[in-house]
Amino acid sequence: MRLNKRQLFLIGFMLFSLFFGAGNLIFPPFLGANAAENMPLALFGFLVTAVFLPVLGVIIIAKFNGLEKLSSKVNKYFAPIFTFVILLSIGPGLGIPRAASVPFEMAIQPYLSEDLNPKLFMLLYSAIFFAIALWLSLNPKKLVSRIGTILTPSLLILLVTLFISFLIKGESVMTLPTPIYETHTFFQGFNDGYQTMDTIAALNFGLVISNTLVGMGIRENRKIVNYTITTGIFAGIILSIIYIMLAFIGSKTAGIYQGCDNGAVILRGVTHSLFGDFGAIFIALVFTLACLTTCVGLITSISNFFQEKLPKVHYKWWVLIITLGSFGICNLGLNQILEISIPVLNAIYPMSIVLILLGTFDFLYKDNKFIYPITIFSTGVISIMFAIDQSLGFKTGGFHEGMSYLWGYKIGFGWVIIAAIAIIISIILGLLFKKKSKPEDLIELNE
């Protein structure tokens, strides 16, 4: 069986929508405003962690038929723990509540009058938001048609309208980059891409695409991987175009919004200047559509995973549990959620990146039993200690002083050198043990 172009487009649109949520809207204009004239190089770094790695992750997870199978190459105990941490982070523990709270606090709350209780309105908004997400998630077979034909085109139309309107009549005031974007332009953009959470989300969405293709009648693994590559590239192109547009708006208005707390301030200001009071409705629609599609994708994929692990609990019950849990956490407030997100992402993102890259070149070292465990555990130690040291502010004494000499450690890239060294050591160990085992192999062959 072959899929037609329309089916591939719909899956590509669905994958784009799964990725494109709160962080994807906030960080590109924020990057543009702070990088100013250095925006192209900063955006390049951003695209590596916000487009290239997520798309690659989806493909690799489809190839290995799930995150657990890929992570089991590290260690049989590591696989379930890492998988659970990833699902909790992008799901009810962080990703889903953040996606639900961002559109309210960034696009609705600023327009409420002072005499209104924002917590009450947040409760009402999130109740409606999660009710719609619950309804969409209860029937995953209709996910492609509902998201691909309705929600995604609506979101893209709104974003393109914003960009064209800005080109025609938007106010432009350029300025100099902020210090961090002046000295570490590419690497800061790379770090900004962490905040989209898309690389770790890809570790989950890869299986969503595989299951969608299987549901369409595609059974052969080679075809599943090929179709995943096609739809992944398509989704990646759309993501890149949207990021370029949003970063362009941010850079051109850098003189107006430089120093703002987040990209939502920029988008609110731009939409208000372009559309007047209607801008509030416009930006609320953009944020809500973007975040809703991401939430639905996360709820359905995580529910499917837990149903496979605990088949006695029906899929619909998992949807309800995850939705209600996310509803409760999102009402704690966006600031509390974001405070948790930075150290968590700094801890697990490097391991996710390294795992995807190892999976990509798995054919080169299939027989090397050292490369996955040594590389991932080495990366994990550095990234977790960095999260404790820098993100949480708990100085780790001698470790902190020692690692401060490591290239890139202070800006969150100490794990790169450590991972590279771990790979080299693993290859050497693999060669040594291979040589040692050769005589035994020859004996076994003679026997």
C-alpha positions as CSV (number, residue, x, y, z in Angstrom):
1,M,0.0,0.0,0.0
2,R,1.1,3.5,-0.8
3,L,0.0,6.8,0.6
4,N,-1.1,9.6,-1.7
5,K,0.2,13.2,-1.5
6,R,-2.9,14.4,0.4
7,Q,-2.3,11.8,3.2
8,L,1.4,12.7,3.4
9,F,0.5,16.4,3.6
10,L,-2.0,15.8,6.4
11,I,0.5,13.8,8.4
12,G,3.1,16.4,7.9
13,F,0.7,19.1,9.1
14,M,-0.2,17.0,12.1
15,L,3.5,16.6,13.0
16,F,4.1,20.3,12.7
17,S,1.1,21.0,15.0
18,L,2.4,18.4,17.5
19,F,5.7,20.3,17.7
20,F,4.4,23.9,17.4
21,G,3.3,24.9,20.9
22,A,3.9,27.6,23.5
23,G,7.7,27.8,23.4
24,N,7.7,27.8,19.6
25,L,5.7,31.0,19.6
26,I,7.5,32.7,22.4
27,F,11.2,32.1,21.8
28,P,11.8,33.1,18.1
29,P,10.6,36.7,18.5
30,F,12.4,36.9,21.8
31,L,15.6,35.6,20.1
32,G,15.2,38.1,17.3
33,A,14.7,41.1,19.7
34,N,17.8,40.2,21.7
35,A,20.0,39.1,18.9
36,A,19.0,42.1,16.7
37,E,21.5,42.3,13.8
38,N,23.0,38.9,14.9
39,M,19.6,37.2,14.5
40,P,20.6,35.0,11.4
41,L,23.4,33.3,13.3
42,A,21.4,33.0,16.5
43,L,18.5,31.6,14.6
44,F,20.7,29.0,12.9
45,G,21.6,27.7,16.4
46,F,18.0,27.7,17.3
47,L,17.0,25.8,14.2
48,V,19.5,23.0,15.1
49,T,17.7,22.2,18.4
50,A,14.2,23.3,17.4
51,V,14.0,21.8,14.0
52,F,16.8,19.5,12.9
53,L,17.2,17.4,16.0
54,P,13.4,17.1,16.6
55,V,12.8,15.9,13.0
56,L,15.8,13.6,13.3
57,G,14.5,12.3,16.6
58,V,11.1,11.4,15.1
59,I,12.8,9.5,12.3
60,I,15.2,7.6,14.6
61,I,12.4,6.7,17.1
62,A,10.3,5.4,14.1
63,K,13.3,3.3,13.0
64,F,13.8,1.8,16.5
65,N,10.0,1.4,17.0
66,G,9.9,3.5,20.2
67,L,12.0,5.3,22.7
68,E,12.1,2.4,25.1
69,K,13.8,0.1,22.5
70,L,16.4,2.8,21.7
71,S,17.1,3.7,25.3
72,S,17.4,-0.1,26.2
73,K,20.7,0.0,24.2
74,V,22.0,2.0,27.1
75,N,20.9,-0.3,29.9
76,K,17.7,-2.4,30.7
77,Y,17.2,-0.4,33.9
78,F,18.0,3.0,32.2
79,A,15.3,2.5,29.5
80,P,12.1,2.5,31.7
81,I,13.5,5.3,34.0
82,F,14.5,7.6,31.2
83,T,11.3,6.9,29.2
84,F,9.2,7.7,32.3
85,V,11.2,10.9,33.0
86,I,10.8,12.0,29.4
87,L,7.0,11.3,29.3
88,L,6.5,13.0,32.7
89,S,8.5,16.1,31.5
90,I,6.7,16.6,28.2
91,G,3.5,15.4,29.6
92,P,1.5,16.1,32.8
93,G,4.5,17.1,34.8
94,L,5.6,20.1,32.7
95,G,4.9,20.2,28.9
96,I,1.1,19.9,28.9
97,P,0.5,22.3,31.8
98,R,2.9,24.8,30.3
99,A,1.2,24.7,26.9
100,A,-2.2,25.3,28.6
101,S,-1.1,28.1,30.9
102,V,1.0,30.1,28.4
103,P,-1.9,31.2,26.1
104,F,-3.9,32.5,29.0
105,E,-1.1,34.3,30.9
106,M,0.5,35.6,27.8
107,A,-2.5,36.4,25.5
108,I,-5.6,36.8,27.8
109,Q,-4.6,37.8,31.3
110,P,-2.9,41.1,30.2
111,Y,-6.2,42.3,28.8
112,L,-8.3,41.6,31.9
113,S,-9.3,44.6,34.0
114,E,-7.7,44.9,37.5
115,D,-10.9,44.2,39.4
116,L,-11.2,40.7,37.8
117,N,-9.7,37.7,39.6
118,P,-7.1,36.2,37.1
119,K,-7.0,32.9,39.0
120,L,-10.7,32.4,38.5
121,F,-10.5,33.2,34.8
122,M,-7.5,30.9,34.5
123,L,-9.5,28.1,36.0
124,L,-12.4,28.7,33.6
125,Y,-10.1,29.1,30.6
126,S,-8.1,25.9,31.4
127,A,-11.3,24.0,32.1
128,I,-12.6,24.8,28.6
129,F,-9.1,24.3,27.1
130,F,-8.8,20.8,28.6
131,A,-12.4,19.9,27.8
132,I,-11.7,20.4,24.1
133,A,-8.3,18.6,24.4
134,L,-10.1,15.7,26.1
135,W,-12.7,15.5,23.3
136,L,-10.0,15.6,20.6
137,S,-7.9,13.0,22.4
138,L,-10.6,10.4,23.0
139,N,-10.6,9.4,19.4
140,P,-7.0,9.3,18.2
141,K,-7.9,7.7,14.8
142,K,-9.5,11.1,13.8
143,L,-6.4,13.0,15.0
144,V,-4.9,13.4,11.4
145,S,-8.1,14.8,9.9
146,R,-9.0,17.1,12.8
147,I,-5.6,18.6,13.2
148,G,-4.3,18.3,9.7
149,T,-7.4,19.7,7.9
150,I,-8.8,22.2,10.4
151,L,-6.5,23.3,13.3
152,T,-3.1,23.5,11.5
153,P,-4.3,25.4,8.4
154,S,-6.1,27.9,10.7
155,L,-3.0,28.4,12.7
156,L,-0.8,28.9,9.6
157,I,-3.2,31.4,8.1
158,L,-3.1,33.5,11.2
159,L,0.7,33.4,11.4
160,V,1.1,34.3,7.7
161,T,-1.4,37.1,8.1
162,L,0.6,38.5,11.0
163,F,3.8,38.4,9.0
164,I,2.5,39.9,5.8
165,S,0.7,42.6,7.8
166,F,4.0,43.4,9.6
167,L,5.8,43.7,6.3
168,I,3.2,46.1,4.9
169,K,2.8,48.4,7.9
170,G,4.8,47.2,10.8
171,E,7.1,49.7,12.8
172,S,10.8,48.8,12.6
173,V,13.4,50.1,15.1
174,M,16.8,48.2,15.0
175,T,19.3,48.2,17.9
176,L,22.5,46.4,19.0
177,P,22.4,42.8,20.3
178,T,22.4,42.1,24.1
179,P,25.8,41.0,25.5
180,I,25.1,37.2,25.5
181,Y,23.9,37.3,21.8
182,E,27.0,39.4,21.0
183,T,29.6,37.0,22.5
184,H,27.9,33.6,22.2
185,T,25.4,34.2,19.3
186,F,25.1,30.7,17.9
187,F,25.3,28.9,21.3
188,Q,22.7,31.1,22.9
189,G,20.4,30.4,20.0
190,F,21.1,26.7,20.4
191,N,20.2,26.9,24.1
192,D,17.0,28.8,23.3
193,G,16.0,25.9,21.2
194,Y,16.0,23.7,24.3
195,Q,13.0,25.7,25.6
196,T,10.7,24.5,22.8
197,M,11.1,21.0,24.3
198,D,10.8,19.6,20.8
199,T,13.8,17.3,20.8
200,I,12.6,15.5,23.9
201,A,9.0,15.6,22.5
202,A,10.3,14.0,19.3
203,L,11.3,10.9,21.4
204,N,7.6,10.5,21.9
205,F,6.1,11.8,18.7
206,G,8.1,9.4,16.6
207,L,5.9,6.6,17.8
208,V,2.8,8.7,17.2
209,I,3.7,9.0,13.5
210,S,4.5,5.3,13.3
211,N,1.2,4.3,14.8
212,T,-0.6,6.8,12.5
213,L,1.0,5.2,9.5
214,V,0.2,1.7,10.7
215,G,-3.4,2.8,11.2
216,M,-3.4,3.9,7.5
217,G,-2.4,0.4,6.5
218,I,1.4,0.7,6.3
219,R,3.0,-2.3,7.9
220,E,6.5,-2.6,6.5
221,N,9.1,-1.0,8.7
222,R,11.1,0.3,5.7
223,K,8.0,2.2,4.4
224,I,7.2,3.5,7.8
225,V,10.7,5.0,8.1
226,N,10.6,6.4,4.6
227,Y,7.2,8.0,5.1
228,T,8.4,9.4,8.4
229,I,11.4,11.0,6.7
230,T,9.1,12.6,4.1
231,T,6.6,14.0,6.6
232,G,9.3,15.0,9.0
233,I,11.2,17.0,6.4
234,F,7.9,18.6,5.4
235,A,7.0,19.5,9.0
236,G,10.6,20.8,9.5
237,I,10.4,23.1,6.5
238,I,7.1,24.7,7.8
239,L,8.6,25.1,11.3
240,S,11.7,26.8,9.9
241,I,9.6,29.2,7.8
242,I,7.5,30.1,10.8
243,Y,10.6,30.6,13.0
244,I,12.2,32.8,10.4
245,M,9.1,35.0,10.2
246,L,8.8,35.3,14.0
247,A,12.5,36.0,14.5
248,F,12.4,38.6,11.7
249,I,9.6,40.4,13.4
250,G,11.5,40.3,16.7
251,S,14.8,41.6,15.2
252,K,13.1,44.4,13.3
253,T,11.3,45.6,16.5
254,A,14.4,45.1,18.7
255,G,14.6,48.8,19.5
256,I,11.0,48.8,20.7
257,Y,11.0,45.5,22.7
258,Q,14.6,44.8,23.7
259,G,14.8,43.9,27.4
260,C,11.3,42.4,27.4
261,D,10.7,39.4,29.6
262,N,9.5,37.1,26.8
263,G,8.4,36.9,23.2
264,A,4.7,37.1,24.0
265,V,5.2,40.7,25.0
266,I,6.6,41.3,21.5
267,L,3.7,39.5,19.7
268,R,1.1,41.3,21.8
269,G,2.7,44.7,21.0
270,V,3.0,43.9,17.3
271,T,-0.5,42.6,16.9
272,H,-2.0,45.6,18.8
273,S,0.0,48.0,16.6
274,L,-1.2,46.2,13.5
275,F,-4.8,45.3,14.3
276,G,-5.7,47.6,17.2
277,D,-8.1,46.1,19.9
278,F,-8.7,43.1,17.6
279,G,-5.1,42.2,18.2
280,A,-6.0,40.8,21.6
281,I,-8.4,38.3,20.0
282,F,-5.9,37.6,17.2
283,I,-3.0,36.7,19.5
284,A,-5.3,34.7,21.8
285,L,-6.4,32.6,18.9
286,V,-2.8,32.0,17.7
287,F,-1.6,30.9,21.2
288,T,-4.7,28.8,21.9
289,L,-4.5,26.9,18.5
290,A,-0.8,26.3,18.8
291,C,-0.9,25.0,22.3
292,L,-4.1,23.0,21.9
293,T,-2.7,20.9,19.1
294,T,0.5,20.2,21.1
295,C,-1.5,19.2,24.2
296,V,-3.7,16.8,22.2
297,G,-0.6,15.1,20.6
298,L,1.0,14.7,24.0
299,I,-2.1,13.4,25.7
300,T,-2.8,10.8,23.0
301,S,0.8,9.6,22.6
302,I,1.4,9.3,26.4
303,S,-1.9,7.5,26.9
304,N,-1.1,5.0,24.2
305,F,2.2,4.3,25.8
306,F,0.7,3.6,29.2
307,Q,-2.1,1.5,27.8
308,E,0.5,-0.7,26.1
309,K,2.4,-1.0,29.5
310,L,-0.8,-1.5,31.6
311,P,-3.4,-2.9,29.2
312,K,-5.9,-3.5,32.0
313,V,-6.4,0.3,32.2
314,H,-8.3,1.4,29.0
315,Y,-6.8,4.1,26.8
316,K,-9.7,6.5,27.6
317,W,-9.0,6.3,31.3
318,W,-5.4,7.2,30.7
319,V,-6.6,10.2,28.6
320,L,-8.8,11.3,31.5
321,I,-6.1,10.8,34.1
322,I,-3.4,12.8,32.2
323,T,-5.9,15.5,31.2
324,L,-7.1,16.0,34.8
325,G,-3.6,15.9,36.2
326,S,-2.4,18.5,33.7
327,F,-5.4,20.7,34.5
328,G,-4.5,20.7,38.1
329,I,-0.8,21.5,37.6
330,C,-1.4,24.2,35.1
331,N,-3.4,26.2,37.6
332,L,-0.3,26.5,39.8
333,G,0.8,29.3,37.5
334,L,3.2,29.7,34.6
335,N,6.1,31.2,36.7
336,Q,6.2,28.1,38.9
337,I,6.1,25.8,35.9
338,L,8.9,27.7,34.1
339,E,11.1,27.7,37.2
340,I,10.9,23.9,37.1
341,S,11.4,23.6,33.4
342,I,14.9,25.2,33.0
343,P,16.8,22.8,35.4
344,V,14.8,19.8,34.1
345,L,15.6,20.6,30.5
346,N,19.2,21.3,31.2
347,A,19.5,17.9,32.8
348,I,17.7,15.7,30.2
349,Y,18.1,17.6,26.9
350,P,21.8,16.7,26.4
351,M,21.1,13.0,27.0
352,S,18.2,13.2,24.5
353,I,20.4,14.8,21.9
354,V,23.2,12.3,22.3
355,L,20.8,9.3,22.3
356,I,19.3,10.6,19.0
357,L,22.7,11.1,17.4
358,L,23.9,7.6,18.6
359,G,20.8,6.1,17.1
360,T,21.4,7.9,13.9
361,F,24.9,6.2,13.4
362,D,24.0,3.0,15.1
363,F,25.0,1.0,12.0
364,L,28.6,2.0,12.6
365,Y,29.0,0.4,16.0
366,K,26.2,-2.2,16.4
367,D,28.6,-4.7,17.9
368,N,30.1,-2.2,20.4
369,K,28.5,-2.8,23.8
370,F,30.3,0.2,25.4
371,I,29.3,3.2,23.3
372,Y,25.7,3.7,24.5
373,P,26.1,3.2,28.2
374,I,29.4,5.0,28.6
375,T,28.4,8.0,26.4
376,I,24.9,8.5,27.8
377,F,25.9,8.1,31.5
378,S,28.9,10.5,31.0
379,T,26.6,13.0,29.3
380,G,24.0,12.5,32.1
381,V,26.5,13.2,34.9
382,I,27.7,16.4,33.4
383,S,24.2,17.7,32.4
384,I,22.6,16.8,35.7
385,M,25.5,18.4,37.7
386,F,25.2,21.5,35.5
387,A,21.5,21.7,36.2
388,I,22.2,21.5,39.9
389,D,25.1,23.9,39.7
390,Q,23.9,26.6,37.4
391,S,20.1,26.3,37.1
392,L,19.3,25.5,40.7
393,G,22.2,27.5,42.1
394,F,23.6,24.8,44.3
395,K,27.4,25.0,44.0
396,T,29.0,21.6,43.9
397,G,32.4,22.5,45.3
398,G,35.4,20.9,43.6
399,F,33.2,19.6,40.8
400,H,32.1,23.1,39.9
401,E,35.7,24.5,40.0
402,G,37.0,21.6,37.9
403,M,34.3,21.8,35.3
404,S,34.6,25.5,35.0
405,Y,37.8,24.9,33.0
406,L,35.9,22.7,30.6
407,W,35.1,24.3,27.3
408,G,31.6,25.5,27.1
409,Y,30.6,24.4,30.6
410,K,29.5,27.9,31.8
411,I,27.1,28.3,28.9
412,G,25.7,24.7,29.2
413,F,27.9,22.9,26.6
414,G,30.3,21.0,28.8
415,W,28.6,17.8,27.9
416,V,29.7,18.1,24.3
417,I,33.4,17.5,25.1
418,I,32.6,14.8,27.6
419,A,30.3,13.0,25.1
420,A,33.0,13.2,22.4
421,I,35.6,11.8,24.8
422,A,33.2,9.0,26.0
423,I,32.7,8.0,22.4
424,I,36.4,7.8,21.7
425,I,37.0,5.7,24.9
426,S,34.1,3.4,23.9
427,I,35.5,2.8,20.4
428,I,38.9,2.0,21.9
429,L,37.4,-0.4,24.4
430,G,35.3,-2.0,21.7
431,L,38.4,-2.6,19.6
432,L,40.4,-4.0,22.5
433,F,37.7,-6.4,23.6
434,K,37.2,-7.4,20.0
435,K,40.9,-8.3,19.6
436,K,40.8,-10.3,22.9
437,S,37.8,-12.3,21.8
438,K,39.2,-13.3,18.4
439,P,41.1,-16.4,19.6
440,E,38.0,-17.7,21.4
441,D,35.9,-17.0,18.3
442,L,38.4,-19.0,16.2
443,I,38.2,-21.9,18.7
444,E,34.4,-21.9,18.6
445,L,34.5,-21.9,14.8
446,N,37.0,-24.8,14.7
447,E,34.8,-26.8,17.0
